[in-house]
Amino acid sequence: MGEITRREFIEMGAIAAGAAALVPSGLGENAAPTERGTAAFQPLPLGEIRPAGWLRRQLRIQADGLGGHLDEIWPDVGPNSGWLGGTGESWERGPYFVDGLLPLAWQLDDDVLKAKAMRFINWTLDHQQPSGMIGPATNDDWWPRMVMLKVLAQYHDATGDPRVIPVMTRYFHYQLAALPMRPLRDWGKYRWQDEVLIVGWLHQRTGDQSLLQLAELLKTQGHDWAGEFRAFEHTGVTTRASLDSAAVGGNKPDGMATHGVNNGQAIKTAAVQFRLWGDLAAERANFYRQVDTLDRFHGLPNGMFSCDEHLAGRDPSHGTELCTVVETLFSLEVALAAFGDAGIGDRIEKIAYNALPGPFDDAMWAHQYNQQPNQILVGLNSKPWTTDGPESNLYGLEPNFGCCTANFHQGWPKLTSHLWMRSPDDGLVAAIYAPCDVATMVRKARVALRVETDYPFKGDVKITVDPERPVRFPVRLRIPAWARGATIQINGQSDKQEVKPETFAVMDRLWSGGDVITLRMPMAPAATRWFNDSLALNRGPLVFSLDPGESWVKLRDRGMTADWQVYPLGFWNYALQVDEKSAAEIEVIQSSVGARPFAAAATAAKLRVKARRLDSWRSEDGVAAAPPAGQQTSVLPEEFLELIPYGAAKLRITAFPQLTPAPGTEKASASKLS
């Protein structure tokens, strides 16, 4: 997200007048003004976007791994689940599981996966209590119902099942009557915005005015996230002692406010509030204040903020919980649709193509609870975690805690659901880039799109537009902030408009069958600065890491899968001979995208960079010390390192110290750029 865009709207945060006429940043002169409460974009219904190319292979890997078989090996979502009428786990894990299983099944058009998802959906729809309550009678917590409501909304969009809207309406009427006596608490109090999102979804379809009353009540009883970030206090590593001392009547407010997943889900709050209550300027300012504050005090090179499992500062040896990754992605997808800012799409891609694949083994049969940008060993260590246990970064079935085992499934499918959106002028928007096929209606005509690309590994995107008859409508292409020099051609002819980074380029024309849009985005390596002035290297949306080599050692069998420790085979403690000026000259090695797109053994892109080892940079108890601050010197031999995409390196160094430039390097570099 561009600095100018953020600062501009943060400064405008107190200016509410005229908000209805503001045009979302990134839409440019060609955009129609956004009315109060009207989203910039609307996601397409589930099933209208199907993955293709490497993305389909990635979703198939998930389906063939834990994503498609978890119910066969993990009792918490198995046949005895409380969400199937059994006596087993009756809280969040069943809804979490189906929240990702449902879109995965429909996007792959997989009948076996659909049948698994339908068991949960049918039981929920067919077993509503006379009061209107849904879900297991043994658990009356509002929070897990919030997740199941997201499932039902997706399912209705995909199928139009006539049972859904009456069941949801009865439930919301029941909740409106019950909340004054049984208010939100614990997780539901801090995640209320997830339910208000679906309350708004239903109001859009039924016009039921009581839903607006419910939304107001949920907001009133819920945590004030906007206020939390206007007076943000959690600027360092959250300690266990601070959480214990904050306990009030069994609840721990500081623990809830610093909890990573709560913060990831809360990122959608401003977008949800804008949709229901208008005030674009104030809510956009709230959104950027929240994202910027998390970046400033807890930001990591992979696009995420630290939370293991509470906010933990900027040291790249601290981690991020997998639940937080997938929830932050979904929140940003909601925000992109609401505000229409191109920079939000950049952040989505950075997280999705780095932090999302990072904590999985190549076959997606094992995952981590916490991933680290500087992760030199996966084992039974108590450090650096302040509130988590020693299994936190194991690869396995349910390391540390099983919430991520149930919840990780939504990451790739919901990304797929938001690749393309609809604009208020009945156009189509390329919001996020990945190979896919789209089949939708535009101005009463069936339109098919085919997106062929190896993005994010390469920068070319080919889009074939195939309407059933010639039809005029706008197509918007997101131009990332890093894509300076991007070009657009239509049927081989250059588009005449200026292509500006961090905007949406708009092509409003009569489209005929077989029209081809070609977007070319130069991908030059770039260096960014992080904790202790360390360096991270990017190319397009990908972040690159050193993989020191991996030795996987089985800790225990877990049915069809296992828990694993991973040990390094080589050195990791390197400083790079590069800076912001010279980064663009780094050698890029490219190859085709493999059967497993994020496998270290066959990565589609590598960076070759000069480095020297630093003997002074050491580890303690399997954890890399923070990168030493300032420019470093080393008498050890110069080497060339091959860095691979972050998501492919299961052990990795991502934030490097910088070497003092060799004599004459700075001068030569400056003259070359002048």
C-alpha positions in Angstrom: 0.0 0.0 0.0 1.5 3.3 -1.0 2.7 5.7 1.6 0.9 8.7 0.0 -2.4 6.9 0.0 -2.2 5.9 3.6 -1.0 9.2 5.0 -3.5 11.1 2.9 -6.5 9.2 4.3 -5.2 9.0 7.8 -5.0 12.8 7.8 -8.5 12.9 6.4 -9.9 10.6 9.2 -11.8 13.3 11.0 -13.4 14.7 7.8 -16.7 13.0 7.3 -18.5 15.6 5.2 -18.6 14.8 1.6 -17.5 11.2 2.1 -20.2 10.0 -0.3 -18.5 11.7 -3.2 -15.0 10.4 -2.7 -13.5 8.1 -5.3 -11.5 5.1 -3.9 -7.8 5.6 -4.3 -6.5 3.5 -7.1 -9.6 3.6 -9.2 -8.4 6.8 -10.9 -10.2 9.2 -13.1 -12.1 6.5 -14.9 -14.0 5.3 -11.8 -17.6 6.1 -10.9 -18.0 7.8 -7.4 -18.8 5.4 -4.6 -22.0 6.2 -2.8 -22.2 6.1 1.0 -22.1 2.5 2.0 -21.8 1.2 -1.5 -18.8 -1.1 -2.0 -16.4 -0.3 -4.7 -16.5 -3.9 -5.9 -18.6 -7.0 -5.4 -17.0 -10.5 -5.3 -18.5 -13.0 -7.8 -20.6 -15.8 -6.4 -18.9 -19.0 -5.4 -18.3 -21.3 -8.4 -18.1 -18.5 -11.0 -14.3 -18.5 -10.6 -12.5 -21.8 -11.2 -8.7 -22.2 -10.6 -6.5 -23.1 -13.5 -2.8 -23.8 -14.1 -0.6 -23.8 -11.0 -3.4 -22.5 -8.8 -5.6 -25.5 -9.6 -2.6 -27.8 -8.8 -2.2 -26.0 -5.5 -5.9 -26.5 -4.6 -5.7 -30.1 -5.7 -2.7 -30.6 -3.4 -4.8 -29.2 -0.5 -7.7 -31.5 -1.4 -5.4 -34.5 -1.6 -3.8 -33.6 1.7 -5.3 -32.6 5.0 -7.8 -30.3 3.4 -9.7 -33.2 1.9 -9.1 -35.9 4.4 -9.1 -34.2 7.8 -12.5 -35.6 8.7 -11.1 -39.1 8.2 -8.2 -38.8 10.7 -9.1 -36.1 13.2 -12.1 -36.8 15.5 -12.8 -33.1 16.1 -14.3 -32.8 12.6 -15.2 -36.5 12.1 -18.6 -38.3 12.2 -19.1 -37.6 15.9 -18.7 -33.8 15.6 -21.4 -31.8 17.4 -22.0 -30.1 14.1 -23.1 -33.4 12.7 -25.4 -34.2 15.7 -22.7 -36.2 17.6 -21.3 -35.8 21.1 -17.8 -34.7 20.0 -16.3 -31.2 19.6 -19.2 -28.8 19.4 -17.5 -25.4 19.3 -15.5 -23.8 16.4 -13.7 -26.6 14.7 -16.6 -28.0 12.6 -17.5 -24.6 11.2 -13.9 -23.7 10.6 -13.3 -26.9 8.6 -16.3 -26.4 6.3 -15.6 -22.7 5.9 -12.7 -23.8 3.7 -13.9 -27.2 2.5 -17.0 -25.7 0.9 -15.3 -23.3 -1.5 -12.6 -25.8 -2.2 -15.2 -28.4 -3.2 -17.1 -26.0 -5.5 -14.0 -24.5 -7.1 -12.7 -28.0 -7.9 -16.2 -29.3 -8.7 -15.3 -32.3 -6.6 -18.3 -34.4 -5.7 -16.6 -36.2 -2.9 -15.6 -32.9 -1.2 -19.1 -31.5 -1.8 -20.6 -34.5 -0.1 -18.4 -34.0 3.0 -19.3 -30.3 3.2 -23.0 -31.0 2.7 -23.1 -33.2 5.8 -22.3 -30.2 8.0 -24.5 -27.8 5.9 -27.6 -30.1 5.8 -27.4 -30.9 9.5 -27.2 -27.2 10.4 -30.1 -26.3 8.1 -32.3 -29.2 9.0 -31.8 -29.1 12.8 -32.7 -25.5 13.7 -34.2 -25.3 17.2 -37.7 -24.0 17.6 -36.2 -20.8 19.2 -34.3 -20.1 16.0 -30.9 -21.2 17.5 -28.6 -23.2 15.2 -25.8 -25.6 15.9 -25.2 -28.0 18.7 -27.5 -27.6 21.7 -24.6 -28.5 24.1 -22.9 -25.2 23.2 -24.6 -21.8 23.1 -21.5 -19.6 22.4 -22.3 -17.0 19.8 -18.8 -17.2 18.3 -18.9 -20.6 16.4 -22.3 -19.6 14.8 -20.5 -16.6 13.3 -18.3 -18.9 11.3 -21.2 -21.2 10.2 -23.1 -18.1 9.0 -20.1 -17.4 6.6 -20.5 -20.9 5.4 -24.2 -20.6 4.8 -23.8 -17.4 2.9 -21.2 -18.9 0.5 -23.3 -22.0 0.1 -26.4 -19.9 -0.8 -24.4 -17.9 -3.4 -23.2 -21.1 -5.0 -26.5 -23.0 -5.0 -29.5 -20.7 -4.2 -30.7 -23.4 -1.7 -34.1 -22.0 -0.5 -33.5 -23.3 3.0 -30.7 -20.8 3.8 -32.4 -17.4 4.0 -35.3 -18.5 6.2 -32.9 -20.3 8.6 -30.6 -17.3 8.8 -33.6 -14.9 9.3 -35.0 -17.0 12.1 -31.6 -17.2 13.8 -30.9 -13.5 13.6 -34.4 -12.7 15.0 -33.7 -15.0 17.9 -30.3 -13.5 18.5 -31.7 -9.9 18.4 -34.1 -10.9 21.2 -31.5 -12.9 23.2 -28.5 -10.5 23.1 -29.7 -8.0 25.7 -29.9 -10.8 28.3 -27.0 -12.9 27.0 -24.5 -10.4 25.4 -21.4 -11.1 23.4 -18.4 -12.3 25.4 -14.9 -13.6 24.9 -14.2 -14.5 21.3 -17.5 -13.3 19.9 -17.0 -9.9 21.6 -13.8 -9.4 19.7 -15.0 -10.9 16.4 -18.4 -9.4 16.1 -17.5 -7.8 12.7 -17.5 -11.2 11.1 -21.2 -11.7 11.9 -22.1 -8.1 10.9 -20.6 -8.9 7.5 -23.2 -11.6 7.1 -26.0 -9.6 8.6 -25.3 -7.1 5.9 -25.3 -9.8 3.3 -28.7 -11.0 4.3 -30.1 -7.4 4.6 -29.0 -6.8 1.0 -31.1 -9.8 -0.1 -34.2 -9.4 2.1 -34.4 -5.7 3.2 -35.3 -6.9 6.7 -34.9 -3.7 8.8 -34.5 -5.6 12.1 -31.2 -6.8 10.7 -29.9 -3.2 11.0 -30.9 -3.2 14.6 -29.0 -6.4 15.2 -25.9 -5.0 13.5 -26.1 -2.0 15.8 -26.4 -4.2 18.8 -23.5 -6.4 17.8 -21.4 -3.3 17.3 -22.4 -1.8 20.6 -21.6 -5.1 22.5 -18.4 -5.8 20.6 -14.9 -4.5 21.1 -14.2 -1.0 19.8 -11.4 -1.8 17.4 -11.3 1.8 16.0 -10.7 3.1 19.5 -8.1 0.4 20.1 -6.0 1.7 17.3 -6.6 5.4 17.9 -4.8 5.0 21.3 -2.7 1.9 20.5 -0.7 0.7 23.5 0.6 -2.7 22.5 3.9 -1.6 20.8 6.2 -4.4 22.0 6.4 -8.1 22.7 3.4 -9.3 24.7 4.5 -11.0 27.8 2.8 -13.8 29.7 3.0 -11.7 32.9 1.1 -8.8 31.3 -1.7 -11.1 30.2 -2.0 -12.8 33.6 -2.1 -9.4 35.3 -4.8 -8.2 33.0 -7.3 -10.9 34.1 -10.7 -9.4 35.1 -13.4 -11.8 36.2 -11.9 -14.6 34.2 -11.6 -12.6 31.0 -8.3 -11.1 29.9 -8.9 -7.9 27.9 -5.3 -7.3 27.0 -5.0 -10.9 25.9 -8.0 -10.5 23.6 -6.8 -7.2 22.2 -3.3 -8.5 21.5 -4.4 -11.9 20.2 -3.2 -12.3 16.6 -6.3 -13.9 15.2 -8.5 -11.3 16.8 -6.5 -8.6 15.1 -6.5 -10.4 11.8 -10.2 -10.7 11.8 -10.6 -7.1 13.0 -8.9 -5.7 9.9 -12.2 -6.0 8.2 -14.0 -3.9 10.8 -13.7 -0.6 9.0 -14.9 -2.1 5.7 -17.9 -3.8 7.4 -18.8 -0.6 9.1 -18.6 1.4 5.9 -20.9 -1.0 4.1 -23.6 -0.6 6.7 -23.2 2.9 8.0 -21.4 4.9 5.3 -18.8 7.5 6.2 -16.1 6.5 3.7 -13.4 8.9 4.8 -13.6 7.9 8.5 -13.7 4.2 7.9 -11.0 4.3 5.3 -8.8 6.2 7.8 -9.6 3.6 10.5 -8.6 0.8 8.1 -5.2 2.3 7.2 -4.5 3.3 10.8 -5.0 -0.3 11.9 -2.8 -1.8 9.1 -0.1 0.9 9.4 0.0 0.5 13.2 0.4 -3.3 13.0 3.2 -2.8 10.4 5.0 -0.1 12.4 5.2 -2.1 15.6 4.8 -5.8 14.6 5.4 -5.9 10.8 7.4 -8.8 9.2 8.9 -9.1 5.7 6.3 -11.8 4.6 3.5 -9.2 4.7 2.2 -10.3 8.0 2.5 -9.0 11.6 3.9 -11.1 14.4 1.6 -12.9 16.8 2.9 -16.0 18.5 0.1 -16.1 19.6 0.0 -12.5 20.8 1.6 -9.4 19.2 5.3 -9.9 19.4 7.3 -7.1 17.9 9.3 -6.9 14.6 12.1 -9.4 15.3 12.0 -11.8 12.4 12.6 -14.8 14.7 9.2 -14.2 16.2 6.3 -15.9 14.4 2.8 -15.6 13.1 0.0 -18.1 13.8 -1.4 -19.7 10.7 -5.0 -18.9 11.7 -4.0 -15.2 11.7 -2.6 -15.5 8.1 -5.9 -16.9 6.7 -8.1 -14.6 8.7 -6.0 -11.5 7.7 -6.3 -12.5 4.1 -10.0 -12.8 4.2 -10.3 -9.4 6.0 -8.1 -7.8 3.3 -10.3 -9.4 0.6 -13.4 -7.8 2.3 -11.5 -4.5 2.5 -10.5 -4.6 -1.1 -14.1 -5.1 -2.2 -15.3 -2.3 0.0 -12.7 0.4 -0.6 -11.4 -0.6 -4.1 -7.8 0.5 -3.3 -5.3 -1.2 -5.6 -2.7 -1.3 -2.8 -4.8 -3.6 -0.7 -4.5 -6.1 -3.6 -0.7 -5.8 -3.3 -0.8 -6.7 0.3 -3.1 -9.7 -0.3 -0.7 -11.1 -2.9 2.3 -10.6 -0.6 0.6 -12.6 2.2 -1.0 -15.2 -0.1 2.2 -16.0 -2.1 4.6 -16.0 0.9 3.0 -16.4 4.4 0.2 -18.7 3.2 2.4 -21.5 1.6 5.2 -20.9 4.1 3.9 -23.0 7.1 3.0 -26.1 5.0 5.0 -29.1 3.8 4.9 -29.5 0.0 2.0 -32.0 0.1 0.0 -30.0 2.6 -0.2 -33.0 4.9 1.5 -31.1 7.8 1.4 -27.5 8.9 2.9 -25.2 11.5 1.0 -23.3 14.2 3.7 -20.5 14.0 6.0 -19.7 11.1 9.0 -17.4 11.4 10.7 -15.3 8.7 14.0 -16.3 10.2 13.4 -19.9 11.0 16.6 -21.9 11.4 15.2 -25.0 13.2 11.8 -26.6 13.7 11.8 -28.5 17.0 10.6 -28.7 20.5 11.8 -25.3 21.7 10.4 -23.0 24.3 12.0 -19.9 22.5 11.1 -17.4 21.1 7.5 -18.0 22.1 6.2 -15.9 25.1 2.7 -17.4 25.3 2.8 -20.6 23.2 4.2 -24.0 23.9 7.3 -25.9 22.6 5.5 -27.5 19.6 4.6 -24.2 18.1 6.7 -24.4 14.9 6.5 -28.2 14.4 5.1 -29.4 11.1 2.3 -31.7 12.0 -1.4 -32.5 12.4 -2.2 -30.2 15.3 1.0 -28.5 16.6 0.4 -26.4 19.8 -3.3 -26.1 19.3 -5.8 -27.5 16.8 -7.6 -24.3 15.7 -5.2 -23.9 12.7 -5.8 -27.5 11.8 -9.4 -26.7 11.3 -9.1 -23.2 10.0 -6.2 -23.2 7.5 -8.5 -24.6 4.7 -10.0 -21.2 3.8 -6.7 -19.6 2.7 -6.3 -20.8 -1.0 -10.1 -21.2 -1.7 -11.1 -17.7 -0.5 -8.2 -16.2 -2.4 -9.6 -17.9 -5.5 -13.0 -16.5 -4.8 -11.7 -13.0 -4.9 -9.5 -13.1 -8.0 -12.2 -11.3 -10.0 -14.9 -8.9 -8.8 -17.7 -6.9 -10.3 -17.7 -3.1 -10.4 -20.8 -0.9 -9.8 -20.9 0.0 -13.5 -21.4 -3.7 -14.3 -17.8 -4.2 -15.3 -15.3 -6.9 -14.3 -12.2 -6.3 -12.1 -9.0 -8.3 -12.1 -8.3 -7.8 -8.4 -5.7 -10.4 -7.7 -3.6 -12.3 -10.3 -3.5 -16.1 -10.7 -4.5 -18.5 -13.4 -8.2 -19.1 -13.5 -11.4 -19.4 -15.6 -14.4 -17.1 -15.0 -17.9 -17.7 -16.2 -20.4 -15.0 -15.3 -23.2 -12.7 -16.6 -22.4 -9.1 -17.8 -25.2 -6.9 -19.1 -27.4 -9.9 -19.8 -24.7 -11.7 -21.8 -22.7 -14.8 -20.7 -19.0 -13.9 -20.5 -16.1 -16.3 -20.1 -12.6 -15.2 -19.2 -9.5 -17.3 -19.2 -6.5 -16.0 -17.3 -3.2 -17.7 -18.3 -0.2 -16.8 -16.3 2.7 -18.1 -14.1 2.2 -15.0 -11.9 3.6 -14.5 -9.2 6.7 -16.2 -10.5 6.6 -14.3 -13.8 5.1 -11.0 -14.7 3.0 -11.7 -17.9 -0.8 -12.1 -17.7 -2.9 -13.1 -20.7 -6.6 -12.7 -20.4 -8.9 -14.0 -23.1 -12.4 -12.4 -23.2 -15.1 -14.6 -24.7 -18.7 -13.2 -24.5 -21.5 -15.1 -26.1 -22.2 -12.0 -28.3 -20.4 -8.7 -28.6 -21.0 -6.6 -25.5 -19.6 -3.4 -24.2 -18.4 -3.2 -20.5 -15.3 -2.0 -18.6 -12.5 -4.3 -17.5 -10.3 -3.1 -14.8 -6.7 -4.4 -14.3 -5.0 -3.9 -11.0 -1.5 -2.5 -11.5 0.7 -3.3 -8.5 2.7 -0.5 -6.9 6.0 -2.3 -7.8 5.0 -2.7 -11.5 6.7 0.4 -12.9 6.9 0.2 -16.7 3.9 -2.1 -17.0 2.2 -2.3 -20.4 -1.2 -3.4 -21.7 -2.0 -4.6 -25.2 -5.4 -5.6 -26.6 -5.3 -8.0 -29.5 -1.6 -7.2 -30.0 -2.1 -3.4 -30.1 -0.8 -1.2 -27.3 -3.5 0.4 -25.1 -3.1 4.2 -25.4 -3.7 5.0 -21.7 -0.9 5.6 -19.3 -0.4 2.6 -17.0 0.1 3.9 -13.5 1.4 1.7 -10.6 -1.1 1.3 -7.7 -4.2 2.0 -9.7 -6.7 0.1 -11.8 -6.3 0.5 -15.5 -9.7 0.7 -17.2 -10.6 -0.7 -20.7 -14.2 0.2 -21.6 -14.9 -1.2 -25.0 -17.0 -3.5 -27.1 -15.7 -7.0 -26.4 -16.0 -9.8 -29.0 -15.2 -13.5 -28.7 -11.5 -14.2 -28.6 -10.3 -10.7 -27.6 -7.0 -10.9 -25.8 -5.6 -8.6 -23.1 -1.9 -8.9 -22.4 -0.6 -7.3 -19.3 3.2 -7.3 -18.9 4.7 -6.3 -15.6 8.5 -6.0 -15.3 9.7 -7.8 -12.2 12.9 -6.2 -11.0 14.4 -7.4 -7.7 14.1 -4.9 -4.9 15.4 -4.5 -1.3 13.3 -3.4 1.7 14.3 -2.6 5.2 13.1 -4.3 8.4 14.1 -4.9 12.0 17.5 -3.5 12.9 17.8 -2.1 9.4 17.9 -5.6 8.0 17.4 -6.3 4.3 14.7 -8.5 2.7 14.7 -9.1 -1.1 11.5 -9.1 -3.2 10.6 -9.6 -6.8 7.1 -8.7 -7.6 4.9 -10.1 -4.8 7.4 -12.8 -3.9 9.8 -12.5 -1.0 13.0 -14.5 -1.2 14.8 -16.5 1.5 17.9 -18.5 2.0 17.2 -22.2 2.5 20.1 -23.7 4.4 19.0 -27.3 3.5 16.6 -29.4 5.4 16.7 -32.7 7.3 13.2 -33.9 8.2 13.0 -36.1 11.2 9.7 -37.8 12.1 8.7 -37.1 15.7 5.5 -39.3 15.8 3.0 -40.8 13.4 -0.5 -39.2 13.4 -2.6 -41.6 11.3 -2.3 -40.7 7.7 0.2 -37.9 8.5 2.9 -37.3 11.1 4.6 -34.6 13.2 8.0 -33.5 12.0 11.1 -31.7 13.3 13.4 -30.1 10.7 17.1 -29.5 11.1 19.4 -27.3 8.9 22.0 -28.9 6.8 24.2 -25.9 6.1 25.0 -22.4 7.3 22.4 -19.7 7.6 24.2 -16.7 9.2 25.0 -14.6 6.1 25.1 -10.9 5.4 24.2 -9.7 1.9 26.4 -7.6 -0.4 23.5 -5.5 -1.7 21.4 -2.4 -1.0 18.4 -0.6 -2.4 20.3 0.8 -5.3 22.1 -2.4 -6.4 19.2 -4.8 -5.8 17.7 -4.4 -9.3 21.0 -5.8 -10.7 20.6 -9.1 -8.8 20.7 -12.1 -11.2 17.3 -13.8 -11.6 17.1 -17.5 -12.5 13.7 -18.6 -13.9 12.2 -22.0 -14.8 8.8 -23.5 -15.3 6.3 -23.8 -12.4 6.4 -27.3 -11.1 3.8 -29.8 -10.1 4.1 -28.5 -6.6 4.4 -24.7 -7.1 5.9 -23.9 -3.7 8.3 -26.9 -3.4 12.0 -26.0 -2.7 13.2 -28.8 -5.0 11.9 -27.1 -8.1 11.2 -23.4 -7.7 10.2 -21.3 -10.7 12.3 -18.3 -9.6 15.6 -17.8 -7.7 17.8 -14.8 -6.9 21.6 -15.1 -7.0 23.2 -12.7 -4.6 26.7 -12.0 -3.1 27.1 -12.7 0.6 29.6 -13.5 3.4 29.0 -15.5 6.5 29.0 -13.6 9.9 30.5 -15.6 12.7 29.2 -13.1 15.2 25.6 -13.8 14.2 24.6 -16.9 16.3 21.6 -18.8 17.6 20.4 -19.7 21.0 18.3 -22.8 21.7 17.6 -23.2 18.0 16.5 -19.6 17.5 18.4 -17.1 15.4 19.4 -14.0 17.2 18.0 -10.7 15.8 19.9 -9.6 12.7 22.8 -7.4 14.0 22.1 -3.7 13.5 24.1 -1.6 11.1 26.4 -2.5 8.2 28.6 -5.6 8.9 32.1 -6.6 8.0 33.3 -10.2 7.5 36.7 -11.7 6.6 35.1 -14.9 5.5 35.1 -15.7 1.7 32.6 -14.1 -0.6 29.9 -16.6 -1.8 27.0 -16.5 -4.2 23.7 -17.6 -2.5 20.7 -18.8 -4.4 17.6 -17.4 -2.6 14.2 -19.1 -3.3 10.6 -18.0 -2.7 9.8 -17.6 1.0 6.9 -20.1 0.7 9.2 -22.8 -0.7 11.8 -22.5 2.1 10.6 -24.5 5.2 13.8 -23.4 7.0 14.8 -19.9 6.0 16.5 -16.6 6.6 14.5 -13.7 5.1 15.8 -10.7 7.0 19.6 -10.3 6.4 22.2 -8.0 7.8 23.9 -5.8 5.2 27.6 -6.0 4.4 29.7 -2.9 4.3 30.1 -2.2 0.5 33.5 -3.2 -0.9 35.8 -0.3 -1.7 34.5 1.5 -4.9 31.2 -0.2 -5.0 29.1 2.7 -3.8 30.6 5.1 -6.3 30.3 2.6 -9.2 26.7 1.9 -8.3 25.8 5.6 -8.2 27.4 6.3 -11.6 25.6 3.4 -13.1 22.2 4.7 -12.0 22.8 8.3 -12.9 
